[in-house]
Amino acid sequence: LQTFLNSGDYYETLNYRYDAARNLVQIGYPSNINLTYTRNSAAQVTGIKLAIGNKTATLASNISYQPFGPVNSLTWGNGILLSRTYDQDYQLTQQQVGNWQTTYRYDADSNISETATS
């Protein structure tokens, strides 16, 4: 699939690649820039890489999920770990990014009522 972007009289092409199950696996941008997604058997994204020419950088890896979908943890390209904890209703109760941690509390209507960062 190709999409054409018009900026004035200049058109750029974006190329989209899909696997056999029709999951997006790559977006190709002009100037030889590619964003690639790796997926697990449930088709969830487990890694994201950016390639510019022959140089590749990992943006996120080791992405894991809770049984019904939300992201559980991942490692950013700079090596910092993101970790999330949820309650039985899949409301985010704690998020840690490197040394930074935030906890969340909810009221009876499931609105965030309190946050604490350490």
C-alpha positions in Angstrom: 0.0 0.0 0.0 1.3 3.4 -0.9 0.2 6.8 0.3 1.2 10.1 -1.4 1.8 13.2 0.7 1.6 16.5 -1.2 3.7 19.4 0.0 3.3 22.1 -2.6 4.2 20.5 -6.0 6.3 17.8 -4.4 4.9 14.3 -3.7 6.4 11.9 -1.2 5.6 8.2 -1.0 5.0 6.2 2.2 5.1 2.4 1.8 3.3 0.1 4.1 4.2 -3.6 4.5 1.9 -6.2 6.1 2.4 -9.8 7.1 0.2 -12.6 5.9 -2.2 -11.9 8.8 -2.5 -8.3 7.6 -0.6 -6.9 10.6 1.5 -3.8 9.8 5.2 -4.7 10.0 6.9 -1.8 8.3 6.4 1.8 7.2 8.8 3.1 4.6 9.3 6.9 4.6 11.2 9.0 2.0 15.0 9.2 2.2 15.4 5.5 3.0 13.8 5.7 6.5 12.0 2.6 7.7 10.1 1.9 10.9 9.8 -1.9 11.6 7.5 -3.7 14.0 8.1 -7.2 15.4 5.1 -9.1 16.7 4.3 -12.0 18.9 1.9 -14.9 18.1 -1.0 -12.8 19.3 0.0 -10.0 16.8 1.0 -7.6 19.6 3.9 -5.4 18.9 7.0 -6.7 20.8 9.7 -4.4 19.3 10.1 -1.3 17.2 13.2 -0.4 15.2 14.1 2.7 13.1 16.4 2.4 10.2 17.9 5.4 8.4 20.0 4.1 5.5 22.2 1.4 6.9 22.0 2.6 10.5 19.5 0.9 12.8 18.3 2.0 16.2 16.0 0.1 18.6 13.2 2.4 19.8 11.5 -0.2 22.1 12.1 -3.9 22.8 10.9 -6.7 25.0 7.4 -5.3 25.0 5.1 -7.5 27.1 1.4 -7.3 27.7 -1.2 -8.2 30.4 -3.5 -11.1 29.4 -6.2 -8.7 28.0 -4.1 -6.2 26.2 -2.4 -3.3 28.2 1.4 -3.0 28.0 3.0 -4.6 31.1 6.6 -3.6 30.4 9.1 -2.6 27.7 12.7 -1.5 27.4 13.2 1.8 25.6 16.0 2.1 23.1 18.2 3.9 25.6 18.0 0.9 28.0 15.5 2.4 30.4 12.8 0.0 31.6 9.1 0.9 31.7 7.1 -1.3 34.1 3.3 -1.0 34.8 1.1 -2.6 37.4 -2.7 -2.8 37.1 -5.6 -3.7 39.4 -8.2 -6.4 38.6 -10.1 -3.9 36.4 -6.9 -3.1 34.4 -6.7 0.4 35.8 -3.1 1.5 36.0 -2.0 1.5 39.7 1.8 2.0 39.3 4.2 3.0 36.6 7.9 3.0 36.8 10.2 4.5 34.2 13.9 4.0 35.3 14.1 5.4 38.8 10.9 7.5 38.4 7.8 5.9 39.9 4.1 7.1 40.0 1.2 5.4 41.8 -2.4 6.0 41.0 -5.5 5.7 43.1 -9.1 5.8 41.8 -12.5 6.8 43.2 -15.7 4.7 43.0 -16.3 6.0 39.5 -12.9 4.9 38.2 -11.6 8.4 38.0 -8.0 9.1 39.1 -8.3 10.6 42.6 -4.7 10.7 43.7 -1.2 10.3 42.2 2.1 10.2 44.0 5.5 10.4 42.3 8.8 9.3 43.8 
